[in-house]
Amino acid sequence: MIGQFDTVSGAHFAFTDRWGGVSAVPYEELNLGGAVGDDADAVRTNRELAAKSMGLDPALVVWMNQVHGADVAVVDEPWGSADIPAVDAVVTARRGLALAVLTADCTPVLLADPVAGIAGAAHAGRPGMVAGVVPAAVRAMVELGADPARIVARTGPAVCGRCYEVPADMRADVAAVEPAAYAETSWGTPAVDVTAGAHAQLDRLGVRDREQSPVCTRESGDHFSYRRDRTTGRLASYVWLD
């Protein structure tokens, strides 16, 4: 099943859960990740099903080879399967081209300036958020003509700060870079809130129109979670402009 959110200005945001696809256990059902051990034909079918359910051409969806970094690629067309670069954010000035982020606890950050016709998508895990992938994506959009004051930002299902337990020294290192990410689990141990950190970074950049998914992937049985299950599928989040 896919939740899609559209703005009157022509920006579209969509987030998948784990249902409605063809993958078998432990990737059931709508696994969209091609590098987690699932059958390649099943992943291909799932990607086609997801795209068509949103009215998208599957051939016009841009995927990334995500590596938990802060590099950004500017795209104007999908690349061949052998040419997918190792980046954690993509931006485009081509309307109708959908940008996709794969996650299973990390925070998908979707961005759109409908006036300028610029869209962006970032994969913000803990390392990427600390490295600055979200600011890097916004800067790349601005270079193409976007205005942070016009950017609409949506973050999708991700592990919440109450569930993302980390060692105390790791929390301290993350908070030294992004204080808003400092968190504590519901059972009282050190934690990191990646989504809060991403939103704080967006706020400092002047992005005011922001919304956050209420879904914690670790808590939701309807979503894939690496921290909960280890061997599991991947959700996808999509952004595109009319």
N, C-alpha and C positions, 0 to 999 in steps of 0.2 A: 504494500500500500504506500502511496506517495502523498504527502501533504504539500500542496502548492499554494503559494501566496503571491498575488499580483497587485501591483500598485496602479492607480489611475494614470500614472505617468508612463506606463509601459515597461516597468521592471518586473521580472518574474524570478521567484525564488522557490526551490522545491527541495524536499528532504525525504529520503526513503526510510522505511523501517525494514524489517527482515522478511516480510510476507509478500506473497504474490509471484514468486519466481519458481524456478525448476530445480534448483540445487538440492542435493541430498544432505543428510546429516554428515558432519556437524556444521555444514554451511547453509542449512535450510533457512529460508527458501530463496530470498532475493539477494544472494551474494553478488556484489558488483566488482569485487576485487579480483584481479587477474593473477596475483602473485601470492596467494595464500594456500595453494594446494588443491583448489577446487578444479573440477573438470572444465577445460577451456571452452568446450561447446556450451556448457551450461551457463558460464559467465557471459558468453557472447549473446545467448538467448535472453538472459536477464537484462543485459544492457539494452537490447532492442525493445524488450517489453517495457522497460522503464521509460525510455525515450518516447516511444509511441504513445504511452499513456499520458504524456505531457504535451503531445502534439508536436514533438521534435523529430527531426530526421536523425536517426542514430549516427549517420555519417557526419553530422555537423555538431558532434559533442567532442570537446577537447579534454583529454585526460592527461595526467602528469605521472612521471616516475618520481614519487615522493620520497625524500631522503632526510627529512627533519632538519632542513637547512633554511636559508633565507633568500635563496636566489629566485628571481622572477623572470619569466619569459613573456615577451609580447608576441601575440599570435593573431593572424588574420585568416587562418584556415587550419583545419585539422592536419596533423602530421601523420606520416606513415607509421605503422606499428613498430618498425625498426628504428625510428628516429625520435621517439619520445624522450625529451631531455630530463635530466635529473634536476628538477626544480620543485619548489613548494608553493609557488604562486604563479598564476597566469593572468594576464590582462589583455583586453581586446577592444578595438574600436569598430569592430564589425557587428552590426546589429543582426540578430538571429543566430549568431554563433554561441552555443552553450558551453560554459566552462564548468568542469566537474571536479569535485574534491572527494577523495575516499577517506573514510575514518572508521574507527571502531573504539573510540574514547577520546581521540584528539578533537579539537574544536575546528569545525569548518566555518570559515569566514567568507561570506558572500557580500560583494560590493557592487553598486551600480550608480552611475550618474546619468539619469535618463536624458537630461538636456544635452549633454555633450555626446551621448551615445557611447559611453565608456563603461565596461564591466570588468570586474576582477574577482578572483577567487583565491583563497589562501588556505593552506593546511597548517594549522597552528597547534602542534603538539607542544609539550613543555620545552624541548630544545629549540624548536622553531620560534615559539613566542619569545623566549629569552634572546634568541639571535636577531629578532626584529623582522620576521617575515611579514607581519601585518603592516608596519610602517613602510616596508619596502614595496609592498603591493600598492599602497595608497600613493606613494611617491611616483611609482611607474604610471599610475592612472593620471596623476596630475601632469606628468610630462606629455601625456597624450591629449591634454585639454580638460581634464576633469577638475571640478572645484570641490574641495572637502565639504564645504557648506551645503552642497547639493547631493553628496553621496548618501545613498540609502544602504545601511549595513544590517545584515541579518546573520546571526550565528546559530548553528544547528545543534542537534543532539550531541552531547559530549559528557564525559565523566565530570561530576560536580566536585566542588571543593570539599564537600562532606565525605566523599568516597575515595578521593585520590590521595591515598596515604604515601608518604615519602619519608626518607630519613631526615632528621632534624637539620643536618648540615646541607642537604640538598634544598630544603625549604629556605634556609638562610641565603644560599647562593642565588636562588630564583628571586627572592624578595629584595635582594640587593640591587637587582636589575629592574624588577617590576614589583613595587611594594603591594600593589592591589592583588597580586596573586597569592599572598600569604594567607593560609587557611588552616583549619583544624578539622579533623574528621569528626563524624558524629559520635565516635567512641573515644575522642579526646587525644588523638595522636597528631603529629605534624602532617600537614597536607599542602597541596598546591591547587589553586583554582585558576586553570589556564584561561577559561572563558572570561573571568573577571579581569585578568591581566590584558587580554586582547581588547576588551571594551575600554579599559583605561587608556590603552595606547591610542585607540581610535578617538577617544574624547580629546586627548591632548593634540591630536592632529586636526581637530575642528569638525569631526564627523559627529553630528548630533542626532541624526535620525537612525537610531539603533534599536534593535529588538533581539532578545535572546530566547532560544527554545527552553521550555521548562523541563525537557526530558533529560534525565541522567541515564546514560547508557548502561552503567554498571547496575543500576537499580531496575531498569526496564527489561523485562523478558521479551519485549517486542523489538528490541534493538540489539545489534551485535556489540559485544564488549570484549576486548582483548584482555583487560584486567580481570574480568570475571571468568572467562572461558578459555583463554589462551588460543586454542585452535578454533577459529571462528571466521565468519565472513566479514565483509566490509559494506558499510552504508555509503550512499553517495548523496552529495548536495550539489545542486545545479543553480546557476544564475545565467540569465540571458535578457536581452532587450529587444523590444519590437523595432 
